[in-house]
Amino acid sequence: MTIQWFPGHMAKARRQVTEKLKLVDIVIELVDARIPLSSRNPMIEEIIGEKPRLVLLNKADMADPAKTKQWIHYFEEQGIMALAVNAQAGKGLQAIVSGAKEILKAKFDRMKSRGMRPRAIRAMIVGIPNVGKSTLINRLVKKNIAKTGNTPGVTKAQQWIKVGKELELLDTPGILWPKFEDQEVGYKLALTGAIKDTILNLQDIAVYALRFLEATYPDRLESRYGIKEIPEDVVESFNHIGARRGCLMAGGEINYDKTAEVIVRDIRNVQLGPITFDRVEVKVED
Ligand SMILES: Nc1nc2c(ncn2[C@@H]2O[C@H](COP(=O)(O)OP(=O)(O)OP(=O)(O)O)[C@@H](O)[C@H]2O)c(=O)[nH]1
């Protein structure tokens, strides 16, 4: 489901996350491994403040593995632990608990030294729509668990999900809005299914995709569509791909909307292989 974000929505989402933040030790921030920056909420730091955070690069199966490694490194350089996961297949989930424990070690050691009874780590999942929050929660439930119940003394209404003995999750994730601050981010969000096609022009999304592929994965462009380059006049590429894929109108001319749809669908269905759209910002040493 795609949410149309209005200022009122954003304020409400923010309020809800801020409220729940008080109940947890750590925030598990889900981002899309294909667009680790474009799928982040622009105000995440401001919203969660000093609360410890674990970043999960989800849908790692759809992202370029070499780029995922670089992205993990990118977060690490900022002092943020990041892990690659595939919530759908249940891959990489064990590391979530051990990662959270590592991040919170000092806090829990302190609690212990003050004689407090050991307890499970309390966490909440946040992320933009469609990033895989529900899938992850369901997976964690199936994999490890136990039961859903109230944790007394925290808040009665709040449902907690136990993940083994060491982790408890709030059952409803925090939904945050994506960045969407420029057109390129919009195209990336559309190509990864985070926003509806109808928000942007489908042909524009397809043109962006073709130019991106030409610059980044030219070999895949060739093996899927039989073209190496996207000429200045992109209509030529549409004619070629449209003809090849049978996107024709009744009169036999190329149907450009259909062609655009085929390209976008191919990318979303990983027909061109795993792709990472966000470029890792490499630090330049001076
Ligand atoms: N390939 C792949 N697909 C995934 C993965 N995780 C989730 N998905 C798919 O992504 C889509 C969205 O997942 P959800 O769990 O509904 O995402 P959400 O963040 O809860 O979405 P909202 O309810 O809109 O906020 C579903 O079709 C999932 O099957 C993953 O790791 N790999």
The ligand as an SDF file (V2000), in Angstrom:
LIG
                    3D

 32 34  0  0  0  0  0  0  0  0999 V2000
   12.6490   -9.9970   -2.6480 N   0  0  0  0  0  0  0  0  0  0  0  0
   12.3170   -9.6090   -1.4170 C   0  0  0  0  0  0  0  0  0  0  0  0
   11.0840   -9.1550   -1.1900 N   0  0  0  0  0  0  0  0  0  0  0  0
   10.7810   -8.7590    0.0630 C   0  0  0  0  0  0  0  0  0  0  0  0
   11.6970   -8.8270    1.1200 C   0  0  0  0  0  0  0  0  0  0  0  0
   11.1020   -8.3630    2.2410 N   0  0  0  0  0  0  0  0  0  0  0  0
    9.8420   -8.0300    1.8820 C   0  0  0  0  0  0  0  0  0  0  0  0
    9.6340   -8.2670    0.5730 N   0  0  0  0  0  0  0  0  0  0  0  0
    8.4030   -7.9990   -0.2010 C   0  0  0  0  0  0  0  0  0  0  0  0
    8.1780   -6.6070   -0.1970 O   0  0  0  0  0  0  0  0  0  0  0  0
    6.7950   -6.3190   -0.1770 C   0  0  0  0  0  0  0  0  0  0  0  0
    6.4580   -5.3660    0.9540 C   0  0  0  0  0  0  0  0  0  0  0  0
    6.6800   -6.0120    2.1950 O   0  0  0  0  0  0  0  0  0  0  0  0
    5.8700   -5.6210    3.5160 P   0  0  0  0  0  0  0  0  0  0  0  0
    6.3830   -6.4800    4.6100 O   0  0  0  0  0  0  0  0  0  0  0  0
    4.4280   -5.5810    3.2480 O   0  0  0  0  0  0  0  0  0  0  0  0
    6.3880   -4.1290    3.7160 O   0  0  0  0  0  0  0  0  0  0  0  0
    5.9590   -3.0790    4.8410 P   0  0  0  0  0  0  0  0  0  0  0  0
    7.1680   -2.2610    5.1180 O   0  0  0  0  0  0  0  0  0  0  0  0
    5.3370   -3.7710    5.9980 O   0  0  0  0  0  0  0  0  0  0  0  0
    4.8990   -2.2280    4.0430 O   0  0  0  0  0  0  0  0  0  0  0  0
    3.7710   -1.1790    4.5540 P   0  0  0  0  0  0  0  0  0  0  0  0
    2.7220   -1.9960    5.2490 O   0  0  0  0  0  0  0  0  0  0  0  0
    3.2970   -0.5430    3.2780 O   0  0  0  0  0  0  0  0  0  0  0  0
    4.4330   -0.1770    5.4410 O   0  0  0  0  0  0  0  0  0  0  0  0
    6.0840   -7.6690   -0.0840 C   0  0  0  0  0  0  0  0  0  0  0  0
    5.6840   -8.0510   -1.3760 O   0  0  0  0  0  0  0  0  0  0  0  0
    7.1640   -8.5970    0.4510 C   0  0  0  0  0  0  0  0  0  0  0  0
    6.9710   -9.9290    0.0480 O   0  0  0  0  0  0  0  0  0  0  0  0
   13.0180   -9.3300    0.8360 C   0  0  0  0  0  0  0  0  0  0  0  0
   13.9190   -9.3960    1.6850 O   0  0  0  0  0  0  0  0  0  0  0  0
   13.2570   -9.6960   -0.4450 N   0  0  0  0  0  0  0  0  0  0  0  0
  1  2  1  0
  2  3  2  0
  2 32  1  0
  3  4  1  0
  4  5  2  0
  4  8  1  0
  5  6  1  0
  5 30  1  0
  6  7  2  0
  7  8  1  0
  8  9  1  0
  9 10  1  0
  9 28  1  0
 10 11  1  0
 11 12  1  0
 11 26  1  0
 12 13  1  0
 13 14  1  0
 14 15  2  0
 14 16  1  0
 14 17  1  0
 17 18  1  0
 18 19  2  0
 18 20  1  0
 18 21  1  0
 21 22  1  0
 22 23  2  0
 22 24  1  0
 22 25  1  0
 26 27  1  0
 26 28  1  0
 28 29  1  0
 30 31  2  0
 30 32  1  0
M  END
$$$$
